[in-house]
Amino acid sequence: MLNINKNLEGEKLTIALEGRLDTVTAPELEAELKDSLEPVNELVLDMKDLEYISSAGLRVLLTAQKNMNQKGSMKLINVNETVMEIFDVTGFVDILTIA
């Protein structure tokens, strides 16, 4: 299960993720991002309560990063140890901006 909480302030969108970003829930986040990114030039993903991310979730993040590279910036905040380890192993630490 994944809870997605959005907060839009001008052209900055903050999305807090809670739960698991996996094969079942990744399409939900993908659809949410597709619908929400048009007016946005800064995307912040708060991963404080994200318990797990699978390859399907990584793909959604990679797509979002590519989209935001063309129009602004994307960063991940509050990444916990478990998720950071997945980013390390997959090399995503070199692709994503993690604050």
Secondary structure, 3 states (H helix, E strand, C coil): CEEEEEEEECCEEEEEEEEEECCCCHHHHHHHHHHHCCCCCEEEEEEEEEEEECHHHHHHHHHHHHHHHHHCEEEEECCCHHHHHHHHHHCHHHCCCEC
